[in-house]
Every structure is written in structure tokens, then in C-alpha cells.
Amino acid sequence: MDKNLLDKIGFKNYSLSDLQKKSITLRDGRDTDLWVHTPSGHGILEKGIWPEDNFYLEEYRTQFSSNSDGKKQECEEHLRVQKKLNTRQFKLFSKFLTKKTKYLEIGCSFGGVTSQVCNFGVDKCHVVEPNTEDINFVKDSCKNVKTFNSTFEDVDLKENYYDIIVAFDVVEHVYYPIDFIEKCYKLLKDGGRLFIVVPNHNDVLLSNYDCDNYKNFYYHKAHINYFTSDSLKYLCESAGFNGKIGSYLDYSFFNHVFWYQNDKPMGTSEGAFIGKVIDKNDNLSEKINNFYRDVELQYEKLINDNLVGGALIFNGVKNV
């Protein structure tokens, strides 16, 4: 790690002396290093492991999916499997939408959130996605959306135009996140709102549960920056935003129990969401289902109150 790279990422006030090299194993089995900023907990993947610029155009979808084995899924299947997660993501910002909203989503993937925004009905719905297969699927399934098949860094968009910009699970992939966030600032109207969601480097499965294999599952080459609440807030405020950090339990209590008991992931993320446990309509079954729902809600509150959910969300406003 050198100071020039640290500055380009966006941490000009971070000292090199506060960075420690940590040995990690990536999901694909390779051993490498992570540079961890001790005061904030932010992690930066060793630069030699960073994927090439064209990785997201060509290879990403063949290596990462909602199956734990990483095998490619067709867009329709991905949309079905991730529906519950996408609905939860949509609800994080949906109360700020109106019919007059000009909306931009960066890294829309197969359109799980975009489709819900389109169904709500906004004035303008624009999306940016580098993967050609995904963006074509969105174009066909969401007729009122304007698509840009590009990386966010390269796309030419109108400044001071959007009311809301969202980026779910995108910024951790970016080489230099400060440039990304500063561009969002320029594209938003005064008082416009930014929602960024990233994996949490203080995820409770990393910090509290005794799951050695989760560490190897968590780290992979597609993620360059590993954010904590402190580092995400620092970057967003450095770009001019005023906002707050929240924790987001992306997968359920039962997913965490599965990891604890088996030290391995569920076969698919579809199973990581628990709805109705018992599919019967008698009085006892209803009470049991209500019990599980109460447990889930209590656990979610506990995790989020302590900022140790699987994801972090920055909810910020462009200062006027």
C-alpha cells in the first residue's frame, strides 16, 4: 500500500502507519492480503488481485450469482430468487419517491429494484449497468426505463438533474470510490438524496459468530473496498453529503443460524429468507409462525441497532 493509492481511493486523512496487512483467503481459494485501517476497520484488497476493467462486461455473471456455488443464472431466475431481497431494498427508499421523481440506479443488474420503481411510476427512471445481458433484460422487461450500458465512470449524464440516486452492492467493486460518490453529488439536484448499500466489514457473522468458513466465503476478488460505518460515512461526507449510516440485515436470522450450525452457506439465497414456516391454517400453526416472525423482528432490531448487519446503508442529502 502506498499513500498515492490511499489518497485516490478517498482516504487522504488516513495515515499509512494505521494500515495493517491481514492475510485472507478469497472465495475462489486463493490466498492474498487485505490492508486494514485499524481505527476505522476499512479493508482494501491487495492491488495485484483487483479485477481487470472488462471483468464486469464479460466474466462477472459467469462467476457470481445467488447460488452459493457461483454458477451462472439466467436473468429471469435471478429475478425470482432475489425478489424478497429486492423488495426489502426498494422499501429502504420508496417513501421518498413521488410521481415527479427523477431516479437513477447505478449497477441495476437484472432489474430487481428497477422494476419496482417502474411499477411505482416516476417521471424519469434511468439505470446504468455494464453487463450487456443484464441491461438488455431490463430494457425488455421495463419499457419506461432509459438504460445506459456502461460503467458509471464512463457514462455521460446530466448534472443537477436527479432527485434520487441509488447504488446497491456497487461501490465495493469500485477502484476509487471517492470519484464515484463525487460524481453522484454532481448529478443530484440540491437537496437530492443518495442511497448507497455496501457489504459490512463488521458483519456479525465475521465479528461474533464462530464461522471460519464464512471468512473465506465473505472475501472475494470482485470486492476491492470493505466498508465499515466509519469509512462509508467519511467518504460520503468528504464528497459533500450530509447523512447517516444504518445497518441492514440483508439475510434472515435463520440464515445466520444455518451458518452457525453448518459453517457453510445455504445452497441458494432464496432459502435465506424465511416467510411462513408452517403451511397450515390451524390455530397452533398460526401461533408458531407468529413466534418465528417475532424472533426475526427482534433479531433484526438487535443487529441493526449495533450496526452489524450484513450490509450498511448510507442515506444522505446533497447539501444546499
N, C-alpha and C positions, 0 to 999 in steps of 0.2 A: 504494500500500500504506500502511495506517495501523496504529498499534500495537494498536488495539482489535481489528481483524480478525486480526492475527497472534496475539494472545492467545486469541481464540475458536477458532482452528484448533488451538491447543495448544502454541504456542511462546512461552510467557511470558518465558523466559530469553533469547530471541533478540533481538538489537539491530537496530533499523531501519537503522542505519548499515552493517550487514553484508549488507543486501539490495541486489542489483544488478538492474536491468531488462535483460532479454535479449529481443531481437526473434526471434520464431519464426513459422513458417508451419504452420497446422493441416492435418490430413489433408484437410479439405474445401476447402483452398486459401486460406483467409483468413489475413491477417497479423495478429498480435497480440503481446502481451508476456507474458513469464514472469518472475516475481520469483524470483531465485535467491539463497538464503542461502549466501554464499561459504564459510564454514567447513564446513558440512555437505553442501552441494550440493543441498539440498532445493529443489524448484521449486513455485511457487504460480501458477496461471493467473490472468491479469488478471480481476478480479471481473466486469467487464461481459460476459465471454464465458460465465460459468457458466450451465449449462442450467437451465430452469425446473423447479419441483418435480415437475410431472407428466410430465416427459420420459421417465422410465423406465416409467411406466404406459402411455404411448401410442406414443412415437416410437422408442425406443432400438432395438428389434428390427428396425425397418424401415431403420435406418441403419448398424448394425454387426452383422457376422456373421463366420463363419470363412472367408468368401470375401474376397479382397483388395479386390474392388470394393464390398464392404459390402452387397450385395443380400441381402434377407431370405431366410432358410432356414426351412423347416418344422422343428419340434422333432425329429422322427424323423431327418431328415437331419443336423441339428446334432449329435445324439447319436452318430450313426455316424461323422461326420467327426472329432469330438473324442474318440473312445474312447481312443486311445493317450495323449493328454494327460490325460484324466480318470483313467486308471489310474495314471499317474505321480503325479498329485496325491493320489489315495487312499493310495498307498504311503507318502506323507510322514508320515501319522499313523496308519495302520492298526494298527501294532504296539501302540498304546495302547488299542485297542478291546477290550472284553470283552462277553459276553452281558448284563452288568448295566449297561453304559454308557448314560447319558442324553446324547444327542447333539443338538446344534443346529448347523445350517448356515445362514449368513446369505448371501442372494443365491445361491440354489441354481440359478438359471437353469432349464435344461431337465432337470436332474436327473442329469447325467453322473456326479457323485461320489455323490450321494444314493442312486442305485440300487445302487451297490457297497456302501454302508453297510447298506442294507436287506438285500441278499443275504448279507452277513456275519451279520446278525442281532443287533440291540442291543435293550435293554429299551425305550428310547424314542428315536424318530427324528423330530425336529421341524425344519421348514425354513421360512424366511422369504423371500419373493420378491414384489416389487411388480408384476411383469408378469403380467397375468391369463392370457394364453395359455400361458406357461411353467408357471405354478403349477397350472393345470388339467391340463396334460400330466403333470406329476409326480404329481398326485393320482390320475390314472387308471392310471399305469404302476407306481407304488409304493404298493400297497394299505395297507401298515402304517405309512405316514408321516403325521404330522399337519402340515398346511400352514397357513401364515398369509400371505394375500395382502395384503401391507402393506410399507411401508418399515420398516426396523429401528427407526428413531427413533420410529415411531408404535405399534409392536406392544407389547402388554402381556403380558409373560412373567414366570414365577415366578422370584424371586431365590433365590440359593444352591441351585440345583437341578441344573444341568448339570455333567457330568464333562468334556466336551469341546465346545468351540465352534470352528468353522472358518469362515473367510471368504476365498474365493478370488477375487481380482481384483474386490474390492468397495470397499475403504477408499479407493482413489484417486479414487473417484467422490463421496466424502462431503464435504460442505461443511466440517464441523467434526469431524475425525477423533478428537480427544481425547474428545468426548462419546460417540462410538461405542465406543471402547476402554474407557472407564469403565463404560459400560453392560454390556459383556461381563464386566467384573470383577464387577459386582454379581450377574449371572446365574449365574456359576460357583460351584460348591462350593469350600470351602477346599481347596487342592491341585489344583483343576481346571486343565485345560490349554487354552491358546488357541493356535490356528494361524492366522496371517494371512499371506496371499501377495499381493504387490503388484508391479507393474512396477518395474524397477530403473532409476533415473535415471543410474546408472553402467554401464548395459548396454554390453557390449564393442562392439556394433555402433555405438553412439554415440561411445564414448571412444577406440576404437583403429582400427576399420576406416574406410577412406576411402569412405563411402557417403553422399553428400549427400542423396539421396532418402529414406534411412532416417529422417533427422531430421524430414522432413515427414510421413512415414508414422507415426512414433512419437507425435508430439504431436496430440491431438485434443480436441474440446470436452467430451467426456464425462469426461475425467480432469482433476480440479481440482488434486490434490496429486501431486507427482512425488517419490517417496521415494528416499532413499539408506539404506545400512545404518545410518549415524549417526542420521538423523532418525527412522527407524522405531523403532529401539531407544530413542531418547529419549522418544518419545511413549508407548510401551508401558510403559516403566519409570516414567514420570510418572503413569500410571494405577494403578501398584502391582504390576505384573507383574515377575517375575524370569525372565529367559530369554536366549536367544542368537539371533543373526541368521545365517542361512545363505543362500548363493546357490543358485539353482535354474535349470538350463539347460532352459527350457520347450520350446524347439525345438532341432533337432539341429545338429550340426556341418555337415551338408550344406545346411541352411537358410542358415547363415552364409556358406558358400561361394557359394551361389546369389546372395545379396545382393552379395558382393564382386565376382562376375563380371558381374552384370547390373544392379546398382544399382536393383533393383526387387523386390517381393515375389513369392513363388510364387503361383500362381493361387488356391490354397486351402491352408489349414493342414494338410489331410490329407497333402499332399506334403512337409510339413516334417518328417515322421518317417520315418526310413529303417529298414527291418527287413531282410529278405532281399533283397540286391541282385541276385543271380543266382538264378533259379528253376530250378536244375538240381541233380541229386543226385550228380554225379560228384565225384571227389576234388579236382580243381583248383577247381571252383566252390565247394566247401565251404571250401577254404583262402582263397579270395578273400573270401567272406562273413565268415569269421573275422577277416580282416585289417581289413575295414571296421568290424566290431564293436569290435575293439581300438582303432582310431583314434577311434571315437566315445567310448569309455570314457576314453581318455587325454585327449581334448579336454574332456570334461565335467569331469573332475577338475581340469584346469588352470584352467578358467573358474571353477568353484565355489570352488576354493582361494583365488582372488583376488577373490571377491565381485563378479564382473562378468557373471553370468548375466542372462538376460532378466527374471528375477523374483527377488525377495527373499522369504524366509520367516522370520517370527518364530515361534519355538517357546517359549512361556512358561508359567509356572505362577503361579497366584494365591497370593501369599504368605499363609501362615497366621499 
